[in-house]
Amino acid sequence: MKLDKEYVLVEWNGNWADEMDLDGFKVCEKRDWDKYVKTMDNVTFPETHCVGTNEDLEWETKEDHLDEFKARKITAEQYQTIKKLIGVEFGFFPDLSHKADYVGGYN
C-alpha cells in the first residue's frame, strides 16, 4: 500500500417518491472519484437508474446527480480498515459511468 495516495469516502443519499430512502457509500482513490465526476460529462442527461419494479431515480442534469454525493478525504489507514471490514462499497450507490457516451467507464 502506497501511503502517498489520496483516498475519499463518497457518501450518497437519495429518496424515491418520498416512499423509500436510499443510502450508500464507496471508498476509493481520490483520482478515481475525480475520474468518475469527469465521466459524467459524457452521460446524456436526463438520466434514470432503476431501483425496483417501476421505480426509477431520475436526474435532470449532471449537477443534480453529483449534488447527491458527498466526498471527503480519508487516510490510507481508514481506507484499508473500511475495505477490510465492509468492502469498498456498501448500500445503494448509483454509478452511471456505464452510461457514458464512450467505452471505458472510470474503473
C-alpha positions as MATLAB code, in Angstrom:
seq = 'MKLDKEYVLVEWNGNWADEMDLDGFKVCEKRDWDKYVKTMDNVTFPETHCVGTNEDLEWETKEDHLDEFKARKITAEQYQTIKKLIGVEFGFFPDLSHKADYVGGYN';
ca = [
       0.000    0.000    0.000;
       1.429    3.345   -1.019;
       0.826    5.907    1.685;
       1.157    8.859   -0.681;
      -2.161    8.087   -2.423;
      -5.192   10.187   -1.536;
      -8.402    8.382   -0.609;
     -12.004    9.510   -0.288;
     -15.169    8.242    1.312;
     -18.035    9.088   -1.038;
     -21.499    9.030    0.512;
     -24.750    9.032   -1.424;
     -28.189    9.775   -0.011;
     -31.370    9.833   -2.047;
     -35.079    9.291   -1.906;
     -37.590    7.746   -4.258;
     -41.004    9.451   -4.339;
     -40.937   10.177   -0.597;
     -41.508    6.455   -0.064;
     -38.034    5.000    0.158;
     -34.756    6.406    1.478;
     -31.652    5.058   -0.244;
     -28.150    5.405    1.169;
     -24.725    4.043    0.381;
     -21.040    4.770    0.257;
     -17.879    3.898   -1.581;
     -14.211    4.235   -0.652;
     -11.718    4.765   -3.441;
      -8.678    6.700   -4.510;
      -9.405   10.387   -4.994;
      -8.178   10.168   -8.596;
     -10.853    7.515   -9.297;
     -13.580    9.747   -7.857;
     -12.300   12.714   -9.895;
     -12.382   10.489  -12.976;
     -15.995    9.499  -12.232;
     -17.007   13.159  -11.934;
     -15.340   13.895  -15.288;
     -17.015   10.840  -16.851;
     -20.394   12.417  -16.092;
     -19.598   14.991  -18.804;
     -20.134   12.122  -21.268;
     -23.517   10.985  -19.920;
     -26.598   12.339  -21.650;
     -28.997   13.772  -19.101;
     -31.804   13.466  -18.090;
     -30.841   10.000  -16.881;
     -32.576    7.338  -14.811;
     -31.423    4.470  -12.604;
     -33.782    1.626  -11.731;
     -34.213    0.864   -8.019;
     -37.092   -1.611   -8.301;
     -40.125   -2.569  -10.336;
     -41.394    0.648  -11.925;
     -39.233    2.648   -9.519;
     -36.583    4.844  -11.110;
     -34.418    7.623   -9.777;
     -34.150   10.452  -12.284;
     -31.648   13.263  -12.614;
     -32.335   16.147  -14.994;
     -28.705   17.313  -15.096;
     -25.204   16.170  -14.223;
     -25.243   18.638  -11.356;
     -28.468   17.110   -9.967;
     -26.745   13.721   -9.926;
     -23.423   14.858   -8.472;
     -25.044   17.101   -5.834;
     -26.361   13.973   -4.098;
     -22.815   12.778   -3.368;
     -20.573   13.968   -0.565;
     -16.868   13.135   -0.863;
     -14.426   13.594    1.977;
     -10.785   12.702    2.339;
      -9.804    9.750    4.495;
      -6.401    8.378    5.415;
      -4.860    5.319    3.811;
      -5.315    3.510    7.111;
      -9.019    4.395    7.239;
      -9.397    3.218    3.640;
      -7.762   -0.124    4.441;
      -9.876   -0.626    7.569;
     -13.179    0.086    5.783;
     -12.135   -2.089    2.837;
     -11.201   -4.964    5.162;
     -14.296   -4.798    7.395;
     -17.042   -3.781    4.953;
     -15.653   -3.702    1.424;
     -15.146   -0.823   -0.977;
     -18.867   -0.217   -1.465;
     -21.897   -0.620    0.774;
     -25.605    0.054    0.369;
     -27.061    1.703   -2.706;
     -24.579    3.667   -4.809;
     -25.876    4.860   -8.216;
     -22.928    4.567  -10.593;
     -23.818    5.957  -14.021;
     -20.373    5.541  -15.611;
     -21.649    2.658  -17.759;
     -23.969    5.168  -19.444;
     -21.147    7.381  -20.705;
     -21.082    8.005  -24.447;
     -17.759    6.222  -24.833;
     -16.321    2.856  -23.906;
     -14.135    2.712  -20.825;
     -16.091    3.990  -17.828;
     -13.996    5.186  -14.927;
     -12.756    1.962  -13.346;
];
